[in-house]
Amino acid sequence: MRFLSRPLLALEAWAERRSARLNRPAAPLLAAILVPLLCGLLSLAMGQDDGWDMRNYHLYNVYALLNGRVGSDISAAGFQSYFNPTLDIPYYLLTQWLPAPLAGFVFGVLHGLNFLLVLGIARQLLQREAADRPRLALLLAMAGMLGAGFLSELGNSMGDNMTALLVLAAVYLLLRGWDALAAADGRAVRLVLFSGLLMGCGTGLKLTNATYALALCLAFIAIPAAFWRRVRLAFVFGLGVLAGMAATAGWWMFKMWQLFGNPLYPQFNNIFHSPLAMEGGVLDTGYVPKNLGEALLWPFIFTANASRVAEVPLKQLIWPIVYLLFIGFACVWLYQWLRRQHKPRTVGSRAAFVLLFFALSYLFWLKLFGIYRYLIPIELLAPVTTWLLLQRLFTGQVARRWATGLLAIASLAVLPFVTWGHAGWAGRAFSAQVPAIAKPETALLFNVVPHPPMAWMVQFFPPQMPAVALGTSFQETPAYLARIEALIASRPGQHYAMLPAARNEKEPGLQKKVALARALGWTESVAGCARLEKLSQRVRLQAQYKVLTAPDQEGQLCTLELLPKHQVDLPAQDHATRAFAQQRLALYRLQLDEASCRSYEAWVGADRYPYQLCRVTPLPR
């Protein structure tokens, strides 16, 4: 492999020269401004958030809260209807008050602020490294922003990128005040309490962050202080976490307790025993390893098959890299300790603290969730962690070269990255056509088809009209069914079911191609049509050329149409949807009046989500 040495050294020298300006004093400040702005622009380029969770409960939950519907609606978005809506309030208000593209840009910028925290953490950990510490910290922070999970959620409403700000802020605060922690005086107590408060706020907003709160609390064992001082600081940190959770989730838990007798309703009902939910924890274990063998090989398994940890095909290589480095570091340390011939290479207390926090967070995630997006806070720290481990496994330039190569490969492996769904931009983020509802104070709206989610559309119906989901993901008890029956009986007016209407997902792309062909003048003359036909034969347009038998009203002689394999019988699909709804409604002694069904338009950004609105009547007894 010697023949590769000279080119690699030349490449390394070139990279050093090209990135030398990152060592300038103004570079961190400039990057702190530019990177969040670039995240905002990238969010703008990707389009309107159109994720499944957003259309199911992120919008609906805030709408229900602000319009006093939490007690009157019945699980309109399934069991997620009762998740704490605090985290979704900024997204809902921004999309209501601002033009949709501006709201997307703002959210991208907010998510981009994670760069500042990763940069700050890196600078704290690298303070005793080489003279190019500013450049190194910037490069590691930039590599952290190239995580598959972080990029997949950039600018959307899923919340993991947003709460990562609080998790990382808690870590950064402890590292920044590290020297004070050893003294365990009043300043240390205030520092730890505030760090716990930040972590608790993140946990209250999204309960899956509890793994990070527990991991950071246990990592206090790495603080260079007497044992009982560490215990006291960890206890104070725990108090801060509880206070933060009370600040962001306490009000909602109290509301759930008042309404349903379970502060975490409907989750963990095996503890609180609310009659309105099944006895169970409602903890999704479908993504955790199936056995010990899988658990030991999990980073390799979910890297090879992303469907084990996500619903979208995320691409990444950083987790096998970090996992192997942790194993290597543990083996080397243990070997040196057992041989006692060499003192095991020490780990700086700051580095040990972060490595322990990282490892414990991963293990808790592995045991409880296994869902990739819940890893985003430590995914952002993965490049920094890689650097720390390589510095303890190798020395000098060897560690640097390994880090450069591995992190470059891991960053490039993410591209092109996937997301959780985007639509084209429009002036308003969400809109819908809704017919006039007679006497909405006596009417009722049913949501009976779980896929695609439709709870986001409840906001467009009259606020006096309760929404009820029938047969969705919510497990029903006798008391729950009795509540539905009582609500139906109390609404003597017209009842409706909203159902998804069929749409051909290839149609928007076809319309764009037809519009472009018309703009180029390729559909209104014989010569233009000849060009369009030749192009359709040479380029894979996912559409076929069609000659019109007679010029249309606009004088067009030809056009493009979908390939036969992409053509869909929309009326047949709508009929199948109504048949499914009919079966679902019959379980509740209700029936769909198919003759009354009418189709209407709804939009997420510029993308159509047509729906059917049908009358519902009781079955004859």
KOLFI-326324 format. One line per 5 residues: number of its first residue (from 1); for each residue x, y, z of C-alpha. Coordinates in steps of 0.5 Angstrom, whole numbers, plus 500, padded with zeros to 3 digits. Layout:
N
NUM = X,Y,Z ~ ...
***
This chain:
621
1 = 500,500,500 ~ 506,505,500 ~ 504,507,493 ~ 498,510,496 ~ 502,514,501
6 = 504,520,497 ~ 498,521,494 ~ 494,521,501 ~ 500,526,504 ~ 499,530,498
11 = 491,530,499 ~ 492,531,507 ~ 497,537,505 ~ 492,540,500 ~ 486,539,505
16 = 490,543,511 ~ 491,549,506 ~ 484,549,504 ~ 482,549,511 ~ 487,554,514
21 = 482,560,514 ~ 478,556,519 ~ 483,558,524 ~ 482,565,524 ~ 479,569,530
26 = 473,571,526 ~ 472,564,523 ~ 467,561,529 ~ 463,567,529 ~ 462,567,522
31 = 460,560,522 ~ 455,561,528 ~ 452,566,523 ~ 452,562,517 ~ 451,555,518
36 = 444,556,522 ~ 442,561,516 ~ 444,555,511 ~ 440,550,515 ~ 434,555,514
41 = 436,555,506 ~ 436,548,506 ~ 429,547,509 ~ 427,552,504 ~ 429,548,498
46 = 426,542,501 ~ 419,544,501 ~ 413,544,506 ~ 413,539,512 ~ 409,533,510
51 = 410,528,515 ~ 405,523,517 ~ 406,525,524 ~ 405,532,522 ~ 398,530,519
56 = 396,526,524 ~ 397,530,531 ~ 402,535,531 ~ 397,540,528 ~ 391,537,531
61 = 394,537,538 ~ 395,544,538 ~ 389,546,535 ~ 385,542,540 ~ 388,545,546
66 = 387,552,543 ~ 380,551,541 ~ 378,548,548 ~ 377,541,544 ~ 381,536,549
71 = 375,534,553 ~ 370,534,547 ~ 374,531,542 ~ 375,523,542 ~ 382,521,540
76 = 381,524,533 ~ 388,523,532 ~ 389,516,535 ~ 392,515,542 ~ 397,521,540
81 = 391,526,541 ~ 393,526,548 ~ 401,527,547 ~ 403,534,550 ~ 402,539,545
86 = 407,544,548 ~ 413,542,543 ~ 408,543,537 ~ 406,550,539 ~ 411,554,535
91 = 410,550,529 ~ 403,551,529 ~ 403,558,530 ~ 408,560,525 ~ 405,556,520
96 = 398,560,522 ~ 401,567,522 ~ 407,567,517 ~ 407,565,510 ~ 409,558,509
101 = 416,558,506 ~ 418,563,511 ~ 416,559,517 ~ 420,553,514 ~ 426,558,514
106 = 425,560,521 ~ 424,552,523 ~ 431,550,519 ~ 435,556,522 ~ 432,554,529
111 = 434,547,528 ~ 441,549,525 ~ 443,552,532 ~ 445,545,534 ~ 451,547,531
116 = 453,552,536 ~ 452,547,541 ~ 456,542,538 ~ 461,547,537 ~ 462,549,544
121 = 462,542,546 ~ 468,541,541 ~ 472,547,544 ~ 471,545,551 ~ 473,538,549
126 = 479,540,545 ~ 482,545,549 ~ 488,542,550 ~ 489,539,543 ~ 494,542,538
131 = 494,549,536 ~ 489,548,530 ~ 483,547,536 ~ 479,552,532 ~ 479,549,526
136 = 478,542,529 ~ 472,544,533 ~ 469,547,527 ~ 470,541,522 ~ 467,536,528
141 = 461,541,529 ~ 460,541,521 ~ 461,533,521 ~ 456,533,526 ~ 450,537,522
146 = 451,531,517 ~ 448,526,521 ~ 442,522,517 ~ 437,523,523 ~ 438,530,523
151 = 438,532,516 ~ 432,528,515 ~ 428,532,520 ~ 431,539,518 ~ 425,544,518
156 = 420,539,520 ~ 415,539,526 ~ 418,532,529 ~ 421,535,535 ~ 427,531,535
161 = 432,537,532 ~ 428,542,537 ~ 429,538,543 ~ 436,536,542 ~ 438,544,543
166 = 436,543,550 ~ 439,536,551 ~ 446,539,548 ~ 445,545,552 ~ 445,541,558
171 = 451,538,556 ~ 455,544,554 ~ 453,548,561 ~ 456,542,565 ~ 463,542,561
176 = 463,550,561 ~ 463,550,568 ~ 467,544,569 ~ 472,547,574 ~ 467,549,579
181 = 464,542,579 ~ 470,539,583 ~ 469,544,588 ~ 461,542,589 ~ 460,549,592
186 = 454,554,591 ~ 456,556,584 ~ 457,548,582 ~ 450,547,585 ~ 447,553,581
191 = 450,550,575 ~ 448,543,576 ~ 441,545,577 ~ 440,549,571 ~ 443,544,567
196 = 438,539,570 ~ 433,544,568 ~ 434,545,561 ~ 435,537,561 ~ 428,537,564
201 = 425,542,559 ~ 427,537,554 ~ 424,531,557 ~ 418,534,559 ~ 417,536,551
206 = 419,530,549 ~ 419,524,554 ~ 423,520,550 ~ 429,524,552 ~ 429,521,559
211 = 434,517,556 ~ 439,523,556 ~ 437,525,563 ~ 438,519,566 ~ 445,518,562
216 = 447,525,564 ~ 445,524,571 ~ 449,517,571 ~ 455,520,568 ~ 456,525,574
221 = 461,519,576 ~ 466,522,572 ~ 467,528,575 ~ 473,529,579 ~ 471,530,586
226 = 469,526,592 ~ 464,520,591 ~ 459,523,596 ~ 460,530,592 ~ 458,527,586
231 = 452,523,589 ~ 450,530,591 ~ 451,534,585 ~ 447,528,581 ~ 441,529,586
236 = 441,536,585 ~ 441,535,577 ~ 435,530,578 ~ 431,535,582 ~ 433,540,576
241 = 430,535,571 ~ 424,534,575 ~ 423,542,575 ~ 424,542,568 ~ 419,537,567
246 = 414,540,571 ~ 415,547,567 ~ 414,544,560 ~ 409,538,562 ~ 406,539,569
251 = 401,543,566 ~ 399,537,561 ~ 400,532,566 ~ 395,535,571 ~ 390,536,565
256 = 390,529,563 ~ 389,527,570 ~ 383,531,571 ~ 380,528,565 ~ 382,521,565
261 = 385,519,571 ~ 392,518,568 ~ 397,524,568 ~ 401,520,562 ~ 394,518,558
266 = 393,513,555 ~ 401,511,556 ~ 403,507,562 ~ 396,505,564 ~ 398,499,567
271 = 400,503,573 ~ 394,509,573 ~ 388,504,571 ~ 384,509,567 ~ 378,506,565
276 = 378,509,559 ~ 384,506,556 ~ 387,499,556 ~ 392,496,561 ~ 398,497,558
281 = 404,501,557 ~ 403,503,550 ~ 411,503,549 ~ 413,501,542 ~ 418,495,542
286 = 417,493,535 ~ 424,497,533 ~ 428,494,539 ~ 433,488,538 ~ 430,481,538
291 = 435,478,542 ~ 442,478,545 ~ 446,477,539 ~ 442,482,535 ~ 443,487,541
296 = 451,486,540 ~ 451,487,533 ~ 445,492,533 ~ 449,498,529 ~ 451,494,524
301 = 444,491,523 ~ 441,497,522 ~ 446,500,518 ~ 445,495,513 ~ 437,495,514
306 = 435,502,516 ~ 428,499,516 ~ 429,496,523 ~ 430,503,526 ~ 426,507,521
311 = 420,508,517 ~ 425,511,511 ~ 431,509,508 ~ 436,513,512 ~ 443,512,510
316 = 449,512,515 ~ 456,509,517 ~ 457,513,523 ~ 454,508,528 ~ 459,502,526
321 = 465,506,526 ~ 463,509,533 ~ 461,502,536 ~ 468,499,533 ~ 472,505,536
326 = 468,504,543 ~ 470,496,543 ~ 477,498,541 ~ 478,503,546 ~ 475,498,552
331 = 479,492,549 ~ 486,496,549 ~ 484,499,556 ~ 483,493,559 ~ 489,489,556
336 = 493,494,559 ~ 490,494,566 ~ 491,487,566 ~ 498,486,564 ~ 500,492,569
341 = 506,493,564 ~ 504,500,562 ~ 499,504,565 ~ 492,505,562 ~ 492,511,557
346 = 488,516,561 ~ 482,519,559 ~ 481,527,561 ~ 475,528,566 ~ 471,532,561
351 = 472,527,555 ~ 471,521,560 ~ 464,525,562 ~ 462,525,555 ~ 464,518,553
356 = 460,515,559 ~ 454,520,557 ~ 454,518,550 ~ 455,510,551 ~ 450,510,557
361 = 445,514,552 ~ 446,509,547 ~ 445,503,551 ~ 438,506,554 ~ 436,507,547
366 = 437,500,545 ~ 433,497,551 ~ 427,502,551 ~ 426,505,544 ~ 431,503,538
371 = 428,508,534 ~ 433,512,530 ~ 430,519,530 ~ 431,518,538 ~ 438,518,537
376 = 439,525,534 ~ 442,529,540 ~ 448,524,540 ~ 448,523,533 ~ 450,530,533
381 = 456,528,538 ~ 458,522,534 ~ 464,526,530 ~ 466,529,537 ~ 466,522,540
386 = 470,519,534 ~ 475,524,535 ~ 476,523,542 ~ 476,515,542 ~ 481,515,536
391 = 486,520,540 ~ 486,515,546 ~ 487,509,541 ~ 493,512,537 ~ 497,518,537
396 = 499,524,533 ~ 498,524,526 ~ 496,517,526 ~ 489,519,530 ~ 488,525,526
401 = 489,521,519 ~ 484,516,521 ~ 479,521,524 ~ 479,525,517 ~ 478,519,513
406 = 473,516,517 ~ 469,522,518 ~ 469,524,511 ~ 467,517,509 ~ 461,517,514
411 = 459,524,512 ~ 459,523,505 ~ 455,516,506 ~ 449,520,508 ~ 448,523,501
416 = 443,524,498 ~ 439,524,505 ~ 432,522,505 ~ 427,526,509 ~ 420,524,512
421 = 416,528,507 ~ 416,534,503 ~ 411,538,499 ~ 411,544,494 ~ 411,551,497
426 = 404,555,497 ~ 403,561,501 ~ 399,558,506 ~ 402,551,509 ~ 395,548,510
431 = 388,549,507 ~ 382,546,505 ~ 375,546,502 ~ 369,545,507 ~ 362,545,505
436 = 357,549,510 ~ 355,545,516 ~ 348,546,518 ~ 347,547,526 ~ 355,545,527
441 = 353,545,535 ~ 349,539,534 ~ 353,536,528 ~ 359,530,529 ~ 365,529,525
446 = 368,522,524 ~ 375,520,522 ~ 374,512,521 ~ 380,511,516 ~ 387,511,519
451 = 391,511,513 ~ 393,517,511 ~ 392,521,517 ~ 386,526,517 ~ 386,529,523
456 = 390,535,521 ~ 384,537,517 ~ 379,538,523 ~ 382,545,524 ~ 378,547,518
461 = 371,544,520 ~ 367,549,525 ~ 370,549,532 ~ 363,547,535 ~ 363,540,531
466 = 367,535,535 ~ 371,530,532 ~ 371,522,534 ~ 376,517,531 ~ 373,510,530
471 = 377,504,530 ~ 384,507,530 ~ 390,506,534 ~ 386,507,540 ~ 385,501,544
476 = 378,501,546 ~ 375,499,553 ~ 367,499,555 ~ 368,505,558 ~ 371,509,552
481 = 366,506,548 ~ 360,508,552 ~ 363,515,552 ~ 363,515,544 ~ 356,512,545
486 = 354,518,549 ~ 357,523,545 ~ 353,520,539 ~ 347,521,543 ~ 348,528,545
491 = 349,530,538 ~ 342,530,534 ~ 344,534,528 ~ 348,531,522 ~ 353,526,523
496 = 359,526,517 ~ 365,521,516 ~ 371,524,512 ~ 375,519,508 ~ 381,520,504
501 = 380,521,496 ~ 384,517,491 ~ 390,521,488 ~ 395,519,483 ~ 402,521,486
506 = 405,521,479 ~ 400,526,477 ~ 403,533,480 ~ 410,531,476 ~ 406,530,470
511 = 403,536,470 ~ 409,540,471 ~ 412,536,465 ~ 406,538,461 ~ 407,545,463
516 = 414,546,461 ~ 413,543,454 ~ 407,548,453 ~ 412,554,456 ~ 417,551,450
521 = 412,551,445 ~ 412,544,444 ~ 405,542,444 ~ 402,547,439 ~ 405,546,433
526 = 407,540,428 ~ 414,541,429 ~ 414,542,437 ~ 410,536,437 ~ 415,532,433
531 = 421,535,438 ~ 417,533,444 ~ 416,526,441 ~ 423,525,440 ~ 425,527,447
536 = 420,522,450 ~ 423,517,446 ~ 430,518,448 ~ 429,521,455 ~ 426,517,461
541 = 420,522,463 ~ 416,517,466 ~ 410,519,461 ~ 408,518,454 ~ 407,522,448
546 = 400,523,446 ~ 397,526,440 ~ 390,529,441 ~ 385,527,435 ~ 383,535,435
551 = 386,541,438 ~ 383,542,445 ~ 380,549,447 ~ 387,552,448 ~ 390,550,441
556 = 394,544,443 ~ 396,539,438 ~ 399,534,443 ~ 401,532,450 ~ 404,528,455
561 = 400,522,459 ~ 402,517,465 ~ 405,511,463 ~ 400,505,463 ~ 403,502,469
566 = 402,509,473 ~ 395,510,471 ~ 390,509,477 ~ 382,508,477 ~ 381,513,482
571 = 373,512,482 ~ 375,504,484 ~ 379,506,490 ~ 374,511,492 ~ 369,506,492
576 = 374,501,496 ~ 375,506,501 ~ 368,507,502 ~ 367,500,503 ~ 372,500,508
581 = 369,505,512 ~ 362,502,512 ~ 365,496,515 ~ 368,500,520 ~ 362,504,522
586 = 358,498,522 ~ 362,496,528 ~ 359,502,532 ~ 352,501,529 ~ 353,506,524
591 = 352,506,516 ~ 355,511,511 ~ 350,514,506 ~ 354,513,500 ~ 350,517,495
596 = 351,523,500 ~ 359,523,499 ~ 362,529,495 ~ 369,530,494 ~ 373,536,496
601 = 380,539,496 ~ 385,540,501 ~ 392,542,501 ~ 399,541,504 ~ 403,546,501
606 = 402,546,494 ~ 400,538,494 ~ 393,536,494 ~ 390,531,499 ~ 383,531,496
611 = 378,528,501 ~ 370,525,501 ~ 365,528,506 ~ 359,523,507 ~ 353,523,511
616 = 353,518,517 ~ 346,515,520 ~ 345,510,525 ~ 343,503,523 ~ 336,500,523
621 = 335,497,530
***
